[in-house]
């Protein structure tokens, strides 16, 4: 699996676990909803700064974000 796809899937999984819509979550993360859609589908390569905004909105650290079985395979 490609790292870009793994990151997108992880974001979508964590967002859905918190029962957040893309619209509400993108507002909280201060990113465009359409951009979030592309990120979750693995179509966009995001910066560390944007990923930090996303993990902050999810209430987790970058370490916790990457401390997942999805990333142990890469």
Rosetta constraint file for C-alpha pairs under 8 A:
AtomPair CA 1 CA 5 HARMONIC 6.95 0.50
AtomPair CA 1 CA 6 HARMONIC 6.75 0.50
AtomPair CA 1 CA 74 HARMONIC 7.03 0.50
AtomPair CA 2 CA 6 HARMONIC 6.28 0.50
AtomPair CA 2 CA 74 HARMONIC 7.70 0.50
AtomPair CA 3 CA 7 HARMONIC 6.09 0.50
AtomPair CA 3 CA 71 HARMONIC 7.85 0.50
AtomPair CA 3 CA 74 HARMONIC 7.08 0.50
AtomPair CA 4 CA 8 HARMONIC 6.31 0.50
AtomPair CA 4 CA 39 HARMONIC 7.91 0.50
AtomPair CA 4 CA 42 HARMONIC 5.15 0.50
AtomPair CA 4 CA 43 HARMONIC 7.47 0.50
AtomPair CA 4 CA 44 HARMONIC 7.28 0.50
AtomPair CA 4 CA 45 HARMONIC 6.12 0.50
AtomPair CA 5 CA 9 HARMONIC 6.10 0.50
AtomPair CA 5 CA 40 HARMONIC 7.45 0.50
AtomPair CA 5 CA 41 HARMONIC 6.55 0.50
AtomPair CA 5 CA 42 HARMONIC 4.03 0.50
AtomPair CA 5 CA 43 HARMONIC 7.53 0.50
AtomPair CA 6 CA 10 HARMONIC 6.09 0.50
AtomPair CA 6 CA 42 HARMONIC 7.41 0.50
AtomPair CA 6 CA 70 HARMONIC 6.53 0.50
AtomPair CA 6 CA 71 HARMONIC 7.15 0.50
AtomPair CA 7 CA 11 HARMONIC 6.22 0.50
AtomPair CA 7 CA 39 HARMONIC 7.95 0.50
AtomPair CA 7 CA 40 HARMONIC 7.44 0.50
AtomPair CA 7 CA 42 HARMONIC 7.32 0.50
AtomPair CA 8 CA 12 HARMONIC 6.25 0.50
AtomPair CA 8 CA 39 HARMONIC 5.25 0.50
AtomPair CA 8 CA 40 HARMONIC 3.71 0.50
AtomPair CA 8 CA 41 HARMONIC 5.74 0.50
AtomPair CA 8 CA 42 HARMONIC 5.16 0.50
AtomPair CA 9 CA 13 HARMONIC 6.04 0.50
AtomPair CA 9 CA 40 HARMONIC 5.68 0.50
AtomPair CA 9 CA 41 HARMONIC 6.97 0.50
AtomPair CA 9 CA 42 HARMONIC 7.49 0.50
AtomPair CA 10 CA 14 HARMONIC 6.15 0.50
AtomPair CA 10 CA 40 HARMONIC 7.94 0.50
AtomPair CA 10 CA 65 HARMONIC 7.80 0.50
AtomPair CA 10 CA 70 HARMONIC 7.74 0.50
AtomPair CA 11 CA 15 HARMONIC 6.01 0.50
AtomPair CA 11 CA 40 HARMONIC 6.36 0.50
AtomPair CA 11 CA 54 HARMONIC 7.87 0.50
AtomPair CA 12 CA 16 HARMONIC 6.01 0.50
AtomPair CA 12 CA 40 HARMONIC 5.70 0.50
AtomPair CA 13 CA 17 HARMONIC 6.12 0.50
AtomPair CA 14 CA 18 HARMONIC 6.51 0.50
AtomPair CA 14 CA 58 HARMONIC 7.28 0.50
AtomPair CA 15 CA 19 HARMONIC 6.46 0.50
AtomPair CA 15 CA 20 HARMONIC 5.63 0.50
AtomPair CA 15 CA 21 HARMONIC 7.62 0.50
AtomPair CA 15 CA 22 HARMONIC 7.96 0.50
AtomPair CA 15 CA 25 HARMONIC 7.33 0.50
AtomPair CA 15 CA 58 HARMONIC 6.98 0.50
AtomPair CA 16 CA 20 HARMONIC 5.76 0.50
AtomPair CA 16 CA 21 HARMONIC 7.40 0.50
AtomPair CA 20 CA 24 HARMONIC 6.25 0.50
AtomPair CA 20 CA 25 HARMONIC 5.86 0.50
AtomPair CA 21 CA 25 HARMONIC 6.00 0.50
AtomPair CA 22 CA 26 HARMONIC 5.77 0.50
AtomPair CA 22 CA 33 HARMONIC 6.17 0.50
AtomPair CA 22 CA 36 HARMONIC 7.21 0.50
AtomPair CA 22 CA 37 HARMONIC 7.53 0.50
AtomPair CA 23 CA 27 HARMONIC 6.31 0.50
AtomPair CA 23 CA 33 HARMONIC 5.69 0.50
AtomPair CA 24 CA 28 HARMONIC 6.36 0.50
AtomPair CA 25 CA 29 HARMONIC 6.06 0.50
AtomPair CA 25 CA 57 HARMONIC 7.35 0.50
AtomPair CA 26 CA 30 HARMONIC 5.81 0.50
AtomPair CA 26 CA 31 HARMONIC 5.14 0.50
AtomPair CA 26 CA 32 HARMONIC 5.94 0.50
AtomPair CA 26 CA 33 HARMONIC 5.23 0.50
AtomPair CA 26 CA 36 HARMONIC 6.67 0.50
AtomPair CA 27 CA 31 HARMONIC 6.42 0.50
AtomPair CA 27 CA 32 HARMONIC 7.44 0.50
AtomPair CA 27 CA 33 HARMONIC 7.67 0.50
AtomPair CA 28 CA 57 HARMONIC 5.88 0.50
AtomPair CA 29 CA 53 HARMONIC 5.44 0.50
AtomPair CA 29 CA 54 HARMONIC 5.33 0.50
AtomPair CA 29 CA 56 HARMONIC 7.37 0.50
AtomPair CA 29 CA 57 HARMONIC 5.12 0.50
AtomPair CA 30 CA 53 HARMONIC 7.32 0.50
AtomPair CA 31 CA 35 HARMONIC 7.06 0.50
AtomPair CA 31 CA 36 HARMONIC 7.03 0.50
AtomPair CA 31 CA 50 HARMONIC 7.98 0.50
AtomPair CA 32 CA 36 HARMONIC 6.33 0.50
AtomPair CA 33 CA 37 HARMONIC 6.30 0.50
AtomPair CA 34 CA 38 HARMONIC 6.54 0.50
AtomPair CA 35 CA 39 HARMONIC 6.24 0.50
AtomPair CA 35 CA 44 HARMONIC 7.86 0.50
AtomPair CA 36 CA 40 HARMONIC 6.06 0.50
AtomPair CA 37 CA 41 HARMONIC 6.30 0.50
AtomPair CA 38 CA 42 HARMONIC 6.26 0.50
AtomPair CA 38 CA 43 HARMONIC 5.04 0.50
AtomPair CA 38 CA 44 HARMONIC 5.64 0.50
AtomPair CA 39 CA 43 HARMONIC 5.75 0.50
AtomPair CA 39 CA 44 HARMONIC 4.96 0.50
AtomPair CA 39 CA 45 HARMONIC 7.05 0.50
AtomPair CA 39 CA 46 HARMONIC 7.17 0.50
AtomPair CA 46 CA 50 HARMONIC 6.28 0.50
AtomPair CA 46 CA 51 HARMONIC 6.73 0.50
AtomPair CA 47 CA 51 HARMONIC 6.25 0.50
AtomPair CA 48 CA 52 HARMONIC 6.00 0.50
AtomPair CA 49 CA 53 HARMONIC 6.43 0.50
AtomPair CA 50 CA 54 HARMONIC 6.29 0.50
AtomPair CA 51 CA 55 HARMONIC 6.12 0.50
AtomPair CA 51 CA 62 HARMONIC 7.89 0.50
AtomPair CA 52 CA 56 HARMONIC 5.96 0.50
AtomPair CA 52 CA 61 HARMONIC 7.95 0.50
AtomPair CA 52 CA 62 HARMONIC 6.69 0.50
AtomPair CA 53 CA 57 HARMONIC 6.20 0.50
AtomPair CA 54 CA 58 HARMONIC 6.25 0.50
AtomPair CA 55 CA 59 HARMONIC 6.09 0.50
AtomPair CA 55 CA 60 HARMONIC 5.33 0.50
AtomPair CA 55 CA 61 HARMONIC 6.03 0.50
AtomPair CA 55 CA 62 HARMONIC 6.32 0.50
AtomPair CA 55 CA 65 HARMONIC 7.05 0.50
AtomPair CA 56 CA 60 HARMONIC 5.98 0.50
AtomPair CA 56 CA 61 HARMONIC 6.90 0.50
AtomPair CA 60 CA 64 HARMONIC 6.18 0.50
AtomPair CA 60 CA 65 HARMONIC 6.74 0.50
AtomPair CA 61 CA 65 HARMONIC 6.24 0.50
AtomPair CA 62 CA 66 HARMONIC 6.35 0.50
AtomPair CA 63 CA 67 HARMONIC 5.91 0.50
AtomPair CA 64 CA 68 HARMONIC 7.43 0.50
AtomPair CA 66 CA 71 HARMONIC 6.30 0.50
AtomPair CA 67 CA 71 HARMONIC 7.23 0.50
AtomPair CA 68 CA 72 HARMONIC 6.81 0.50
AtomPair CA 69 CA 73 HARMONIC 7.01 0.50
AtomPair CA 70 CA 74 HARMONIC 7.71 0.50
